Amino acid sequence: VKGNLPQHTLHFASLLVAIADVYDALRTVRPYRPALSVAKTATILIKDTLAGKLHREYVSKFLLLLNVLAPGRRVILSDGSSGMIVEVRDGGFGIFPSLQPPRFRRSKKNQPGAFKMPAAKRPTPSLRLRA
């Protein structure tokens, strides 16, 4: 939501229209670019929400209605690793997809028998949807 007004002073319909407008603009073919995929559009909506431009709860519900964060869907994390969504919880102020726990993998770059660090010890990456 652009401007200096806090989101709580804006009418809920305005907040919903802002989400629909961004979604439509990204999914529409333009003379200078093709329409973006649903996954890429959802990723942009999530980034805009985290930046405070869109209402978190409404974007969460919108993405759940689109079935973008459906259990069983494969996703790519910002660190390049991939996972699968097992469940989606609504934490009241945003969506929280639970990912399938990462498995230990043998690292080809290190010595034989070495394992990559488990995700629990790595910095938490953010979610990026696979196109």
Backbone atoms as SQL, in Angstrom:
CREATE TABLE atoms (id INTEGER PRIMARY KEY, chain TEXT, resi INTEGER, resn TEXT, atom TEXT, x REAL, y REAL, z REAL);
INSERT INTO atoms VALUES
  (1, 'A', 1, 'VAL', 'N', 0.855, -1.155, 0.000),
  (2, 'A', 1, 'VAL', 'CA', 0.000, 0.000, 0.000),
  (3, 'A', 1, 'VAL', 'C', 0.900, 1.215, 0.000),
  (4, 'A', 2, 'LYS', 'N', 0.783, 2.015, -1.026),
  (5, 'A', 2, 'LYS', 'CA', 1.653, 3.179, -1.154),
  (6, 'A', 2, 'LYS', 'C', 1.108, 4.343, -0.336),
  (7, 'A', 3, 'GLY', 'N', 1.954, 5.298, -0.090),
  (8, 'A', 3, 'GLY', 'CA', 1.525, 6.489, 0.629),
  (9, 'A', 3, 'GLY', 'C', 1.921, 6.420, 2.085),
  (10, 'A', 4, 'ASN', 'N', 1.479, 7.428, 2.821),
  (11, 'A', 4, 'ASN', 'CA', 1.865, 7.528, 4.226),
  (12, 'A', 4, 'ASN', 'C', 0.789, 7.064, 5.192),
  (13, 'A', 5, 'LEU', 'N', -0.354, 6.609, 4.698),
  (14, 'A', 5, 'LEU', 'CA', -1.420, 6.165, 5.588),
  (15, 'A', 5, 'LEU', 'C', -1.122, 4.767, 6.117),
  (16, 'A', 6, 'PRO', 'N', -1.262, 4.575, 7.417),
  (17, 'A', 6, 'PRO', 'CA', -1.107, 3.213, 7.939),
  (18, 'A', 6, 'PRO', 'C', -2.215, 2.325, 7.386),
  (19, 'A', 7, 'GLN', 'N', -1.942, 1.031, 7.254),
  (20, 'A', 7, 'GLN', 'CA', -2.912, 0.121, 6.666),
  (21, 'A', 7, 'GLN', 'C', -4.204, 0.055, 7.465),
  (22, 'A', 8, 'HIS', 'N', -4.138, 0.217, 8.774),
  (23, 'A', 8, 'HIS', 'CA', -5.358, 0.079, 9.573),
  (24, 'A', 8, 'HIS', 'C', -6.352, 1.204, 9.321),
  (25, 'A', 9, 'THR', 'N', -5.933, 2.310, 8.709),
  (26, 'A', 9, 'THR', 'CA', -6.873, 3.391, 8.412),
  (27, 'A', 9, 'THR', 'C', -7.487, 3.242, 7.024),
  (28, 'A', 10, 'LEU', 'N', -6.982, 2.339, 6.229),
  (29, 'A', 10, 'LEU', 'CA', -7.527, 2.121, 4.896),
  (30, 'A', 10, 'LEU', 'C', -8.689, 1.139, 4.964),
  (31, 'A', 11, 'HIS', 'N', -9.661, 1.342, 4.126),
  (32, 'A', 11, 'HIS', 'CA', -10.821, 0.453, 4.078),
  (33, 'A', 11, 'HIS', 'C', -10.374, -0.924, 3.594),
  (34, 'A', 12, 'PHE', 'N', -10.974, -1.987, 4.151),
  (35, 'A', 12, 'PHE', 'CA', -10.553, -3.342, 3.794),
  (36, 'A', 12, 'PHE', 'C', -10.698, -3.602, 2.298),
  (37, 'A', 13, 'ALA', 'N', -11.689, -3.000, 1.666),
  (38, 'A', 13, 'ALA', 'CA', -11.882, -3.196, 0.224),
  (39, 'A', 13, 'ALA', 'C', -10.696, -2.636, -0.561),
  (40, 'A', 14, 'SER', 'N', -10.148, -1.520, -0.100),
  (41, 'A', 14, 'SER', 'CA', -8.974, -0.933, -0.764),
  (42, 'A', 14, 'SER', 'C', -7.772, -1.859, -0.666),
  (43, 'A', 15, 'LEU', 'N', -7.618, -2.494, 0.488),
  (44, 'A', 15, 'LEU', 'CA', -6.500, -3.415, 0.684),
  (45, 'A', 15, 'LEU', 'C', -6.645, -4.650, -0.199),
  (46, 'A', 16, 'LEU', 'N', -7.872, -5.135, -0.353),
  (47, 'A', 16, 'LEU', 'CA', -8.124, -6.292, -1.218),
  (48, 'A', 16, 'LEU', 'C', -7.906, -5.942, -2.683),
  (49, 'A', 17, 'VAL', 'N', -8.371, -4.772, -3.093),
  (50, 'A', 17, 'VAL', 'CA', -8.209, -4.341, -4.485),
  (51, 'A', 17, 'VAL', 'C', -6.733, -4.162, -4.814),
  (52, 'A', 18, 'ALA', 'N', -5.940, -3.694, -3.862),
  (53, 'A', 18, 'ALA', 'CA', -4.498, -3.530, -4.099),
  (54, 'A', 18, 'ALA', 'C', -3.853, -4.872, -4.433),
  (55, 'A', 19, 'ILE', 'N', -4.241, -5.921, -3.719),
  (56, 'A', 19, 'ILE', 'CA', -3.693, -7.261, -3.974),
  (57, 'A', 19, 'ILE', 'C', -4.134, -7.759, -5.344),
  (58, 'A', 20, 'ALA', 'N', -5.420, -7.624, -5.633),
  (59, 'A', 20, 'ALA', 'CA', -5.951, -8.070, -6.922),
  (60, 'A', 20, 'ALA', 'C', -5.322, -7.292, -8.072),
  (61, 'A', 21, 'ASP', 'N', -5.066, -6.007, -7.869),
  (62, 'A', 21, 'ASP', 'CA', -4.466, -5.172, -8.910),
  (63, 'A', 21, 'ASP', 'C', -3.039, -5.620, -9.215),
  (64, 'A', 22, 'VAL', 'N', -2.258, -5.871, -8.180),
  (65, 'A', 22, 'VAL', 'CA', -0.879, -6.338, -8.380),
  (66, 'A', 22, 'VAL', 'C', -0.890, -7.693, -9.080),
  (67, 'A', 23, 'TYR', 'N', -1.733, -8.599, -8.613),
  (68, 'A', 23, 'TYR', 'CA', -1.818, -9.932, -9.214),
  (69, 'A', 23, 'TYR', 'C', -2.185, -9.830, -10.693),
  (70, 'A', 24, 'ASP', 'N', -3.207, -9.049, -10.997),
  (71, 'A', 24, 'ASP', 'CA', -3.651, -8.901, -12.382),
  (72, 'A', 24, 'ASP', 'C', -2.568, -8.265, -13.255),
  (73, 'A', 25, 'ALA', 'N', -1.907, -7.247, -12.735),
  (74, 'A', 25, 'ALA', 'CA', -0.860, -6.571, -13.510),
  (75, 'A', 25, 'ALA', 'C', 0.285, -7.522, -13.852),
  (76, 'A', 26, 'LEU', 'N', 0.638, -8.395, -12.931),
  (77, 'A', 26, 'LEU', 'CA', 1.743, -9.324, -13.166),
  (78, 'A', 26, 'LEU', 'C', 1.346, -10.494, -14.061),
  (79, 'A', 27, 'ARG', 'N', 0.089, -10.905, -14.003),
  (80, 'A', 27, 'ARG', 'CA', -0.383, -12.057, -14.782),
  (81, 'A', 27, 'ARG', 'C', -0.845, -11.682, -16.189),
  (82, 'A', 28, 'THR', 'N', -0.929, -10.386, -16.485),
  (83, 'A', 28, 'THR', 'CA', -1.396, -9.922, -17.788),
  (84, 'A', 28, 'THR', 'C', -0.224, -9.754, -18.751),
  (85, 'A', 29, 'VAL', 'N', -0.427, -10.167, -20.003),
  (86, 'A', 29, 'VAL', 'CA', 0.586, -9.972, -21.049),
  (87, 'A', 29, 'VAL', 'C', 0.705, -8.477, -21.318),
  (88, 'A', 30, 'ARG', 'N', 1.924, -7.996, -21.357),
  (89, 'A', 30, 'ARG', 'CA', 2.198, -6.584, -21.644),
  (90, 'A', 30, 'ARG', 'C', 3.007, -6.509, -22.932),
  (91, 'A', 31, 'PRO', 'N', 2.992, -5.373, -23.622),
  (92, 'A', 31, 'PRO', 'CA', 3.773, -5.262, -24.863),
  (93, 'A', 31, 'PRO', 'C', 5.272, -5.461, -24.631),
  (94, 'A', 32, 'TYR', 'N', 5.739, -5.167, -23.427),
  (95, 'A', 32, 'TYR', 'CA', 7.169, -5.233, -23.124),
  (96, 'A', 32, 'TYR', 'C', 7.584, -6.504, -22.375),
  (97, 'A', 33, 'ARG', 'N', 6.608, -7.375, -22.012),
  (98, 'A', 33, 'ARG', 'CA', 6.957, -8.623, -21.329),
  (99, 'A', 33, 'ARG', 'C', 5.775, -9.588, -21.364),
  (100, 'A', 34, 'PRO', 'N', 6.077, -10.885, -21.283),
  (101, 'A', 34, 'PRO', 'CA', 4.980, -11.868, -21.212),
  (102, 'A', 34, 'PRO', 'C', 4.366, -11.872, -19.805),
  (103, 'A', 35, 'ALA', 'N', 3.245, -12.511, -19.674),
  (104, 'A', 35, 'ALA', 'CA', 2.616, -12.665, -18.359),
  (105, 'A', 35, 'ALA', 'C', 3.511, -13.531, -17.477),
  (106, 'A', 36, 'LEU', 'N', 3.591, -13.195, -16.215),
  (107, 'A', 36, 'LEU', 'CA', 4.386, -13.992, -15.281),
  (108, 'A', 36, 'LEU', 'C', 3.586, -15.215, -14.843),
  (109, 'A', 37, 'SER', 'N', 4.286, -16.261, -14.453),
  (110, 'A', 37, 'SER', 'CA', 3.626, -17.479, -13.971),
  (111, 'A', 37, 'SER', 'C', 2.948, -17.200, -12.630),
  (112, 'A', 38, 'VAL', 'N', 2.050, -18.074, -12.248),
  (113, 'A', 38, 'VAL', 'CA', 1.380, -17.944, -10.953),
  (114, 'A', 38, 'VAL', 'C', 2.411, -18.012, -9.828),
  (115, 'A', 39, 'ALA', 'N', 3.380, -18.911, -9.956),
  (116, 'A', 39, 'ALA', 'CA', 4.406, -19.060, -8.918),
  (117, 'A', 39, 'ALA', 'C', 5.247, -17.794, -8.777),
  (118, 'A', 40, 'LYS', 'N', 5.680, -17.219, -9.900),
  (119, 'A', 40, 'LYS', 'CA', 6.487, -15.996, -9.859),
  (120, 'A', 40, 'LYS', 'C', 5.661, -14.842, -9.296),
  (121, 'A', 41, 'THR', 'N', 4.395, -14.767, -9.699),
  (122, 'A', 41, 'THR', 'CA', 3.511, -13.719, -9.195),
  (123, 'A', 41, 'THR', 'C', 3.319, -13.860, -7.685),
  (124, 'A', 42, 'ALA', 'N', 3.125, -15.081, -7.213),
  (125, 'A', 42, 'ALA', 'CA', 2.958, -15.315, -5.775),
  (126, 'A', 42, 'ALA', 'C', 4.220, -14.931, -5.013),
  (127, 'A', 43, 'THR', 'N', 5.381, -15.219, -5.593),
  (128, 'A', 43, 'THR', 'CA', 6.646, -14.844, -4.960),
  (129, 'A', 43, 'THR', 'C', 6.738, -13.334, -4.806),
  (130, 'A', 44, 'ILE', 'N', 6.344, -12.599, -5.837),
  (131, 'A', 44, 'ILE', 'CA', 6.375, -11.135, -5.779),
  (132, 'A', 44, 'ILE', 'C', 5.377, -10.622, -4.743),
  (133, 'A', 45, 'LEU', 'N', 4.192, -11.224, -4.682),
  (134, 'A', 45, 'LEU', 'CA', 3.212, -10.827, -3.665),
  (135, 'A', 45, 'LEU', 'C', 3.771, -11.037, -2.259),
  (136, 'A', 46, 'ILE', 'N', 4.457, -12.155, -2.051),
  (137, 'A', 46, 'ILE', 'CA', 5.053, -12.432, -0.738),
  (138, 'A', 46, 'ILE', 'C', 6.125, -11.395, -0.413),
  (139, 'A', 47, 'LYS', 'N', 6.981, -11.078, -1.381),
  (140, 'A', 47, 'LYS', 'CA', 8.033, -10.074, -1.154),
  (141, 'A', 47, 'LYS', 'C', 7.427, -8.709, -0.843),
  (142, 'A', 48, 'ASP', 'N', 6.395, -8.321, -1.598),
  (143, 'A', 48, 'ASP', 'CA', 5.739, -7.033, -1.347),
  (144, 'A', 48, 'ASP', 'C', 5.081, -7.006, 0.028),
  (145, 'A', 49, 'THR', 'N', 4.553, -8.138, 0.446),
  (146, 'A', 49, 'THR', 'CA', 3.930, -8.229, 1.769),
  (147, 'A', 49, 'THR', 'C', 4.981, -8.078, 2.863),
  (148, 'A', 50, 'LEU', 'N', 6.105, -8.774, 2.706),
  (149, 'A', 50, 'LEU', 'CA', 7.177, -8.677, 3.700),
  (150, 'A', 50, 'LEU', 'C', 7.768, -7.274, 3.755),
  (151, 'A', 51, 'ALA', 'N', 7.691, -6.540, 2.634),
  (152, 'A', 51, 'ALA', 'CA', 8.185, -5.164, 2.587),
  (153, 'A', 51, 'ALA', 'C', 7.157, -4.176, 3.140),
  (154, 'A', 52, 'GLY', 'N', 5.980, -4.674, 3.535),
  (155, 'A', 52, 'GLY', 'CA', 4.963, -3.803, 4.110),
  (156, 'A', 52, 'GLY', 'C', 4.075, -3.106, 3.096),
  (157, 'A', 53, 'LYS', 'N', 4.142, -3.508, 1.837),
  (158, 'A', 53, 'LYS', 'CA', 3.353, -2.850, 0.796),
  (159, 'A', 53, 'LYS', 'C', 1.928, -3.386, 0.702),
  (160, 'A', 54, 'LEU', 'N', 1.714, -4.624, 1.140),
  (161, 'A', 54, 'LEU', 'CA', 0.396, -5.255, 1.060),
  (162, 'A', 54, 'LEU', 'C', 0.014, -5.816, 2.425),
  (163, 'A', 55, 'HIS', 'N', -1.254, -5.984, 2.643),
  (164, 'A', 55, 'HIS', 'CA', -1.783, -6.466, 3.922),
  (165, 'A', 55, 'HIS', 'C', -1.481, -7.960, 4.078),
  (166, 'A', 56, 'ARG', 'N', -0.773, -8.329, 5.139),
  (167, 'A', 56, 'ARG', 'CA', -0.329, -9.721, 5.336),
  (168, 'A', 56, 'ARG', 'C', -1.478, -10.722, 5.368),
  (169, 'A', 57, 'GLU', 'N', -2.458, -10.459, 6.183),
  (170, 'A', 57, 'GLU', 'CA', -3.548, -11.428, 6.345),
  (171, 'A', 57, 'GLU', 'C', -4.312, -11.627, 5.037),
  (172, 'A', 58, 'TYR', 'N', -4.556, -10.549, 4.313),
  (173, 'A', 58, 'TYR', 'CA', -5.309, -10.658, 3.058),
  (174, 'A', 58, 'TYR', 'C', -4.499, -11.374, 1.980),
  (175, 'A', 59, 'VAL', 'N', -3.195, -11.114, 1.929),
  (176, 'A', 59, 'VAL', 'CA', -2.348, -11.824, 0.961),
  (177, 'A', 59, 'VAL', 'C', -2.301, -13.310, 1.317),
  (178, 'A', 60, 'SER', 'N', -2.215, -13.614, 2.602),
  (179, 'A', 60, 'SER', 'CA', -2.215, -15.017, 3.037),
  (180, 'A', 60, 'SER', 'C', -3.463, -15.737, 2.549),
  (181, 'A', 61, 'LYS', 'N', -4.609, -15.139, 2.788),
  (182, 'A', 61, 'LYS', 'CA', -5.875, -15.749, 2.360),
  (183, 'A', 61, 'LYS', 'C', -5.947, -15.846, 0.842),
  (184, 'A', 62, 'PHE', 'N', -5.468, -14.824, 0.145),
  (185, 'A', 62, 'PHE', 'CA', -5.477, -14.808, -1.320),
  (186, 'A', 62, 'PHE', 'C', -4.656, -15.973, -1.870),
  (187, 'A', 63, 'LEU', 'N', -3.460, -16.170, -1.333),
  (188, 'A', 63, 'LEU', 'CA', -2.593, -17.256, -1.802),
  (189, 'A', 63, 'LEU', 'C', -3.169, -18.623, -1.453),
  (190, 'A', 64, 'LEU', 'N', -3.808, -18.722, -0.308),
  (191, 'A', 64, 'LEU', 'CA', -4.443, -19.991, 0.048),
  (192, 'A', 64, 'LEU', 'C', -5.600, -20.296, -0.904),
  (193, 'A', 65, 'LEU', 'N', -6.360, -19.268, -1.280),
  (194, 'A', 65, 'LEU', 'CA', -7.452, -19.467, -2.239),
  (195, 'A', 65, 'LEU', 'C', -6.930, -19.892, -3.608),
  (196, 'A', 66, 'LEU', 'N', -5.775, -19.359, -3.995),
  (197, 'A', 66, 'LEU', 'CA', -5.174, -19.730, -5.281),
  (198, 'A', 66, 'LEU', 'C', -4.559, -21.124, -5.238),
  (199, 'A', 67, 'ASN', 'N', -4.432, -21.674, -4.042),
  (200, 'A', 67, 'ASN', 'CA', -3.833, -22.990, -3.845),
  (201, 'A', 67, 'ASN', 'C', -2.349, -23.007, -4.231),
  (202, 'A', 68, 'VAL', 'N', -1.704, -21.852, -4.125),
  (203, 'A', 68, 'VAL', 'CA', -0.284, -21.736, -4.464),
  (204, 'A', 68, 'VAL', 'C', 0.578, -22.456, -3.436),
  (205, 'A', 69, 'LEU', 'N', 0.186, -22.374, -2.182),
  (206, 'A', 69, 'LEU', 'CA', 0.965, -23.003, -1.119),
  (207, 'A', 69, 'LEU', 'C', 0.319, -24.313, -0.680),
  (208, 'A', 70, 'ALA', 'N', -0.068, -25.121, -1.638),
  (209, 'A', 70, 'ALA', 'CA', -0.750, -26.383, -1.352),
  (210, 'A', 70, 'ALA', 'C', 0.228, -27.435, -0.835),
  (211, 'A', 71, 'PRO', 'N', -0.192, -28.228, 0.138),
  (212, 'A', 71, 'PRO', 'CA', 0.653, -29.342, 0.578),
  (213, 'A', 71, 'PRO', 'C', 0.992, -30.248, -0.605),
  (214, 'A', 72, 'GLY', 'N', 2.243, -30.678, -0.646),
  (215, 'A', 72, 'GLY', 'CA', 2.718, -31.507, -1.747),
  (216, 'A', 72, 'GLY', 'C', 3.421, -30.707, -2.829),
  (217, 'A', 73, 'ARG', 'N', 3.289, -29.383, -2.808),
  (218, 'A', 73, 'ARG', 'CA', 3.924, -28.538, -3.822),
  (219, 'A', 73, 'ARG', 'C', 5.410, -28.405, -3.525),
  (220, 'A', 74, 'ARG', 'N', 6.224, -28.547, -4.547),
  (221, 'A', 74, 'ARG', 'CA', 7.676, -28.386, -4.406),
  (222, 'A', 74, 'ARG', 'C', 8.025, -26.903, -4.485),
  (223, 'A', 75, 'VAL', 'N', 8.952, -26.477, -3.637),
  (224, 'A', 75, 'VAL', 'CA', 9.388, -25.084, -3.598),
  (225, 'A', 75, 'VAL', 'C', 10.904, -25.035, -3.590),
  (226, 'A', 76, 'ILE', 'N', 11.439, -23.902, -3.997),
  (227, 'A', 76, 'ILE', 'CA', 12.880, -23.652, -3.934),
  (228, 'A', 76, 'ILE', 'C', 13.085, -22.563, -2.893),
  (229, 'A', 77, 'LEU', 'N', 14.015, -22.775, -1.981),
  (230, 'A', 77, 'LEU', 'CA', 14.313, -21.793, -0.951),
  (231, 'A', 77, 'LEU', 'C', 15.357, -20.814, -1.459),
  (232, 'A', 78, 'SER', 'N', 15.462, -19.682, -0.785),
  (233, 'A', 78, 'SER', 'CA', 16.375, -18.635, -1.237),
  (234, 'A', 78, 'SER', 'C', 17.832, -19.078, -1.223),
  (235, 'A', 79, 'ASP', 'N', 18.163, -20.127, -0.461),
  (236, 'A', 79, 'ASP', 'CA', 19.542, -20.614, -0.447),
  (237, 'A', 79, 'ASP', 'C', 19.803, -21.638, -1.551),
  (238, 'A', 80, 'GLY', 'N', 18.790, -21.883, -2.411),
  (239, 'A', 80, 'GLY', 'CA', 18.957, -22.804, -3.531),
  (240, 'A', 80, 'GLY', 'C', 18.497, -24.221, -3.245),
  (241, 'A', 81, 'SER', 'N', 18.291, -24.552, -1.976),
  (242, 'A', 81, 'SER', 'CA', 17.809, -25.895, -1.661),
  (243, 'A', 81, 'SER', 'C', 16.318, -25.990, -1.978),
  (244, 'A', 82, 'SER', 'N', 15.828, -27.207, -2.095),
  (245, 'A', 82, 'SER', 'CA', 14.411, -27.370, -2.410),
  (246, 'A', 82, 'SER', 'C', 13.734, -28.170, -1.315),
  (247, 'A', 83, 'GLY', 'N', 12.445, -28.080, -1.284),
  (248, 'A', 83, 'GLY', 'CA', 11.673, -28.812, -0.294),
  (249, 'A', 83, 'GLY', 'C', 10.257, -29.002, -0.789),
  (250, 'A', 84, 'MET', 'N', 9.448, -29.616, 0.055),
  (251, 'A', 84, 'MET', 'CA', 8.055, -29.831, -0.294),
  (252, 'A', 84, 'MET', 'C', 7.198, -29.342, 0.871),
  (253, 'A', 85, 'ILE', 'N', 6.133, -28.617, 0.566),
  (254, 'A', 85, 'ILE', 'CA', 5.240, -28.111, 1.594),
  (255, 'A', 85, 'ILE', 'C', 4.433, -29.279, 2.154),
  (256, 'A', 86, 'VAL', 'N', 4.450, -29.410, 3.491),
  (257, 'A', 86, 'VAL', 'CA', 3.684, -30.478, 4.121),
  (258, 'A', 86, 'VAL', 'C', 2.375, -29.947, 4.690),
  (259, 'A', 87, 'GLU', 'N', 2.382, -28.735, 5.206),
  (260, 'A', 87, 'GLU', 'CA', 1.158, -28.125, 5.705),
  (261, 'A', 87, 'GLU', 'C', 1.326, -26.616, 5.689),
  (262, 'A', 88, 'VAL', 'N', 0.218, -25.904, 5.719),
  (263, 'A', 88, 'VAL', 'CA', 0.242, -24.445, 5.755),
  (264, 'A', 88, 'VAL', 'C', -0.579, -24.012, 6.957),
  (265, 'A', 89, 'ARG', 'N', 0.049, -23.236, 7.828),
  (266, 'A', 89, 'ARG', 'CA', -0.645, -22.717, 9.012),
  (267, 'A', 89, 'ARG', 'C', -0.833, -21.224, 8.845),
  (268, 'A', 90, 'ASP', 'N', -1.919, -20.721, 9.355),
  (269, 'A', 90, 'ASP', 'CA', -2.153, -19.280, 9.360),
  (270, 'A', 90, 'ASP', 'C', -1.825, -18.791, 10.757),
  (271, 'A', 91, 'GLY', 'N', -0.744, -18.036, 10.869),
  (272, 'A', 91, 'GLY', 'CA', -0.302, -17.569, 12.174),
  (273, 'A', 91, 'GLY', 'C', -0.967, -16.293, 12.627),
  (274, 'A', 92, 'GLY', 'N', -2.037, -15.877, 11.984),
  (275, 'A', 92, 'GLY', 'CA', -2.736, -14.674, 12.390),
  (276, 'A', 92, 'GLY', 'C', -2.227, -13.436, 11.686),
  (277, 'A', 93, 'PHE', 'N', -0.952, -13.388, 11.370),
  (278, 'A', 93, 'PHE', 'CA', -0.417, -12.237, 10.658),
  (279, 'A', 93, 'PHE', 'C', 0.361, -12.662, 9.420),
  (280, 'A', 94, 'GLY', 'N', 0.171, -13.868, 9.010),
  (281, 'A', 94, 'GLY', 'CA', 0.838, -14.322, 7.796),
  (282, 'A', 94, 'GLY', 'C', 0.835, -15.830, 7.704),
  (283, 'A', 95, 'ILE', 'N', 1.140, -16.321, 6.517),
  (284, 'A', 95, 'ILE', 'CA', 1.142, -17.753, 6.290),
  (285, 'A', 95, 'ILE', 'C', 2.497, -18.341, 6.632),
  (286, 'A', 96, 'PHE', 'N', 2.477, -19.551, 7.137),
  (287, 'A', 96, 'PHE', 'CA', 3.697, -20.244, 7.504),
  (288, 'A', 96, 'PHE', 'C', 3.676, -21.640, 6.918),
  (289, 'A', 97, 'PRO', 'N', 4.293, -21.843, 5.754),
  (290, 'A', 97, 'PRO', 'CA', 4.331, -23.202, 5.218),
  (291, 'A', 97, 'PRO', 'C', 5.353, -24.041, 5.976),
  (292, 'A', 98, 'SER', 'N', 4.969, -25.251, 6.332),
  (293, 'A', 98, 'SER', 'CA', 5.900, -26.195, 6.951),
  (294, 'A', 98, 'SER', 'C', 6.480, -27.046, 5.838),
  (295, 'A', 99, 'LEU', 'N', 7.797, -27.135, 5.802),
  (296, 'A', 99, 'LEU', 'CA', 8.458, -27.888, 4.746),
  (297, 'A', 99, 'LEU', 'C', 8.890, -29.249, 5.252),
  (298, 'A', 100, 'GLN', 'N', 8.973, -30.187, 4.323),
  (299, 'A', 100, 'GLN', 'CA', 9.474, -31.521, 4.639),
  (300, 'A', 100, 'GLN', 'C', 10.903, -31.367, 5.129),
  (301, 'A', 101, 'PRO', 'N', 11.271, -32.032, 6.223),
  (302, 'A', 101, 'PRO', 'CA', 12.634, -31.885, 6.736),
  (303, 'A', 101, 'PRO', 'C', 13.667, -32.284, 5.688),
  (304, 'A', 102, 'PRO', 'N', 14.748, -31.507, 5.598),
  (305, 'A', 102, 'PRO', 'CA', 15.786, -31.853, 4.627),
  (306, 'A', 102, 'PRO', 'C', 16.485, -33.139, 5.027),
  (307, 'A', 103, 'ARG', 'N', 16.960, -33.845, 4.059),
  (308, 'A', 103, 'ARG', 'CA', 17.691, -35.092, 4.314),
  (309, 'A', 103, 'ARG', 'C', 19.187, -34.797, 4.200),
  (310, 'A', 104, 'PHE', 'N', 19.980, -35.584, 4.897),
  (311, 'A', 104, 'PHE', 'CA', 21.425, -35.448, 4.753),
  (312, 'A', 104, 'PHE', 'C', 21.816, -35.916, 3.360),
  (313, 'A', 105, 'ARG', 'N', 22.696, -35.156, 2.729),
  (314, 'A', 105, 'ARG', 'CA', 23.171, -35.537, 1.398),
  (315, 'A', 105, 'ARG', 'C', 24.690, -35.566, 1.427),
  (316, 'A', 106, 'ARG', 'N', 25.224, -36.495, 0.703),
  (317, 'A', 106, 'ARG', 'CA', 26.684, -36.533, 0.589),
  (318, 'A', 106, 'ARG', 'C', 27.137, -35.348, -0.245),
  (319, 'A', 107, 'SER', 'N', 28.163, -34.684, 0.223),
  (320, 'A', 107, 'SER', 'CA', 28.689, -33.537, -0.491),
  (321, 'A', 107, 'SER', 'C', 29.763, -33.997, -1.467),
  (322, 'A', 108, 'LYS', 'N', 29.616, -33.630, -2.721),
  (323, 'A', 108, 'LYS', 'CA', 30.600, -34.019, -3.737),
  (324, 'A', 108, 'LYS', 'C', 31.841, -33.139, -3.663),
  (325, 'A', 109, 'LYS', 'N', 31.684, -31.934, -3.120),
  (326, 'A', 109, 'LYS', 'CA', 32.805, -30.999, -3.090),
  (327, 'A', 109, 'LYS', 'C', 33.785, -31.311, -1.964),
  (328, 'A', 110, 'ASN', 'N', 33.287, -31.907, -0.903),
  (329, 'A', 110, 'ASN', 'CA', 34.141, -32.197, 0.245),
  (330, 'A', 110, 'ASN', 'C', 34.736, -33.593, 0.136),
  (331, 'A', 111, 'GLN', 'N', 35.367, -34.020, 1.194),
  (332, 'A', 111, 'GLN', 'CA', 35.993, -35.336, 1.210),
  (333, 'A', 111, 'GLN', 'C', 34.931, -36.432, 1.102),
  (334, 'A', 112, 'PRO', 'N', 35.337, -37.605, 0.653),
  (335, 'A', 112, 'PRO', 'CA', 34.382, -38.713, 0.607),
  (336, 'A', 112, 'PRO', 'C', 33.833, -38.988, 2.003),
  (337, 'A', 113, 'GLY', 'N', 32.548, -39.227, 2.060),
  (338, 'A', 113, 'GLY', 'CA', 31.911, -39.505, 3.341),
  (339, 'A', 113, 'GLY', 'C', 31.455, -38.265, 4.080),
  (340, 'A', 114, 'ALA', 'N', 31.811, -37.070, 3.584),
  (341, 'A', 114, 'ALA', 'CA', 31.387, -35.836, 4.260),
  (342, 'A', 114, 'ALA', 'C', 29.923, -35.554, 3.933),
  (343, 'A', 115, 'PHE', 'N', 29.243, -34.945, 4.873),
  (344, 'A', 115, 'PHE', 'CA', 27.831, -34.610, 4.671),
  (345, 'A', 115, 'PHE', 'C', 27.658, -33.103, 4.709),
  (346, 'A', 116, 'LYS', 'N', 26.645, -32.630, 3.964),
  (347, 'A', 116, 'LYS', 'CA', 26.328, -31.207, 4.028),
  (348, 'A', 116, 'LYS', 'C', 25.718, -30.906, 5.387),
  (349, 'A', 117, 'MET', 'N', 25.892, -29.665, 5.826),
  (350, 'A', 117, 'MET', 'CA', 25.327, -29.249, 7.094),
  (351, 'A', 117, 'MET', 'C', 23.802, -29.332, 7.026),
  (352, 'A', 118, 'PRO', 'N', 23.147, -29.910, 8.024),
  (353, 'A', 118, 'PRO', 'CA', 21.687, -29.960, 8.000),
  (354, 'A', 118, 'PRO', 'C', 21.099, -28.556, 8.040),
  (355, 'A', 119, 'ALA', 'N', 19.920, -28.401, 7.471),
  (356, 'A', 119, 'ALA', 'CA', 19.288, -27.088, 7.364),
  (357, 'A', 119, 'ALA', 'C', 19.072, -26.433, 8.719),
  (358, 'A', 120, 'ALA', 'N', 18.923, -27.220, 9.774),
  (359, 'A', 120, 'ALA', 'CA', 18.680, -26.654, 11.099),
  (360, 'A', 120, 'ALA', 'C', 19.850, -25.797, 11.565),
  (361, 'A', 121, 'LYS', 'N', 21.060, -26.069, 11.067),
  (362, 'A', 121, 'LYS', 'CA', 22.228, -25.311, 11.495),
  (363, 'A', 121, 'LYS', 'C', 22.586, -24.197, 10.519),
  (364, 'A', 122, 'ARG', 'N', 21.943, -24.192, 9.362),
  (365, 'A', 122, 'ARG', 'CA', 22.176, -23.131, 8.394),
  (366, 'A', 122, 'ARG', 'C', 21.240, -21.968, 8.691),
  (367, 'A', 123, 'PRO', 'N', 21.560, -20.763, 8.201),
  (368, 'A', 123, 'PRO', 'CA', 20.617, -19.657, 8.362),
  (369, 'A', 123, 'PRO', 'C', 19.300, -20.017, 7.680),
  (370, 'A', 124, 'THR', 'N', 18.193, -19.603, 8.267),
  (371, 'A', 124, 'THR', 'CA', 16.883, -19.938, 7.724),
  (372, 'A', 124, 'THR', 'C', 16.652, -19.204, 6.410),
  (373, 'A', 125, 'PRO', 'N', 16.485, -19.942, 5.313),
  (374, 'A', 125, 'PRO', 'CA', 16.231, -19.296, 4.032),
  (375, 'A', 125, 'PRO', 'C', 14.763, -18.916, 3.912),
  (376, 'A', 126, 'SER', 'N', 14.469, -18.020, 2.988),
  (377, 'A', 126, 'SER', 'CA', 13.079, -17.646, 2.759),
  (378, 'A', 126, 'SER', 'C', 12.496, -18.481, 1.630),
  (379, 'A', 127, 'LEU', 'N', 11.196, -18.501, 1.557),
  (380, 'A', 127, 'LEU', 'CA', 10.478, -19.318, 0.585),
  (381, 'A', 127, 'LEU', 'C', 10.402, -18.621, -0.759),
  (382, 'A', 128, 'ARG', 'N', 10.685, -19.368, -1.806),
  (383, 'A', 128, 'ARG', 'CA', 10.517, -18.880, -3.174),
  (384, 'A', 128, 'ARG', 'C', 9.807, -19.991, -3.926),
  (385, 'A', 129, 'LEU', 'N', 8.726, -19.691, -4.582),
  (386, 'A', 129, 'LEU', 'CA', 7.964, -20.726, -5.261),
  (387, 'A', 129, 'LEU', 'C', 8.614, -21.112, -6.568),
  (388, 'A', 130, 'ARG', 'N', 8.565, -22.391, -6.879),
  (389, 'A', 130, 'ARG', 'CA', 9.121, -22.891, -8.134),
  (390, 'A', 130, 'ARG', 'C', 8.185, -22.517, -9.267),
  (391, 'A', 131, 'ALA', 'N', 8.732, -21.972, -10.344),
  (392, 'A', 131, 'ALA', 'CA', 7.900, -21.551, -11.486),
  (393, 'A', 131, 'ALA', 'C', 7.378, -22.735, -12.254);
